[in-house]
């Protein structure tokens, strides 16, 4: 039962992060995504759910790098 709760929690956090990332944060990580159509964002949404820790780390490292410029 613990595994089920862990996976469910991971996926719920992933869905929330993916919604935020796809709608507001993606352009800070990848400038080529500026003006991208919703079909592209829909396509990457499942990957964002699964890989949310990697994308969050990338977002914060990019955010910190741009502040020092």
C-alpha positions as CSV (number, residue, x, y, z in Angstrom):
1,X,0.0,0.0,0.0
2,X,2.9,2.3,0.7
3,X,4.1,1.9,-2.9
4,X,0.7,2.9,-4.2
5,X,0.6,6.0,-2.1
6,X,4.1,7.0,-3.1
7,X,3.5,6.6,-6.8
8,X,0.2,8.4,-6.5
9,X,1.8,11.3,-4.7
10,X,4.6,11.4,-7.3
11,X,2.1,11.6,-10.1
12,X,-0.1,14.2,-8.4
13,X,2.9,16.5,-7.9
14,X,4.0,15.8,-11.5
15,X,0.6,16.8,-12.8
16,X,0.6,20.1,-10.9
17,X,4.2,20.8,-11.9
18,X,3.5,19.9,-15.5
19,X,0.5,22.2,-15.7
20,X,2.6,25.1,-14.3
21,X,5.6,24.2,-16.4
22,X,3.8,23.9,-19.7
23,X,1.8,27.0,-19.3
24,X,4.2,29.4,-17.6
25,X,7.7,28.2,-17.1
26,X,8.8,26.4,-20.2
27,X,10.1,29.5,-22.0
28,X,12.5,30.1,-19.1
29,X,14.1,26.7,-19.7
30,X,14.0,26.6,-23.5
31,X,13.7,29.9,-25.3
32,X,12.8,28.1,-28.6
33,X,9.5,27.2,-27.0
34,X,8.3,30.8,-27.0
35,X,5.2,31.0,-29.2
36,X,5.0,27.2,-29.5
37,X,1.5,25.9,-30.3
38,X,-0.7,24.0,-27.8
39,X,-0.2,20.8,-29.8
40,X,3.5,20.9,-28.8
41,X,2.7,21.6,-25.2
42,X,0.2,18.8,-25.2
43,X,2.8,16.5,-26.6
44,X,5.4,17.2,-23.9
45,X,2.9,17.2,-21.0
46,X,3.1,13.4,-20.2
47,X,6.9,13.6,-20.2
48,X,6.8,16.6,-17.8
49,X,4.6,14.6,-15.4
50,X,7.1,11.8,-15.2
51,X,10.3,13.9,-15.4
52,X,9.2,16.7,-13.1
53,X,12.2,16.5,-10.7
54,X,14.6,16.8,-13.6
55,X,12.7,19.8,-15.1
56,X,12.4,21.5,-11.7
57,X,16.2,21.2,-11.2
58,X,16.8,22.5,-14.7
59,X,14.4,25.4,-14.1
60,X,16.1,26.5,-10.9
61,X,19.6,26.2,-12.3
62,X,18.6,28.2,-15.3
63,X,16.9,30.8,-13.1
64,X,20.0,31.2,-11.0
65,X,22.3,31.4,-14.0
66,X,20.3,34.2,-15.6
67,X,20.3,36.3,-12.4
68,X,24.1,36.4,-12.5
69,X,24.3,37.7,-16.1
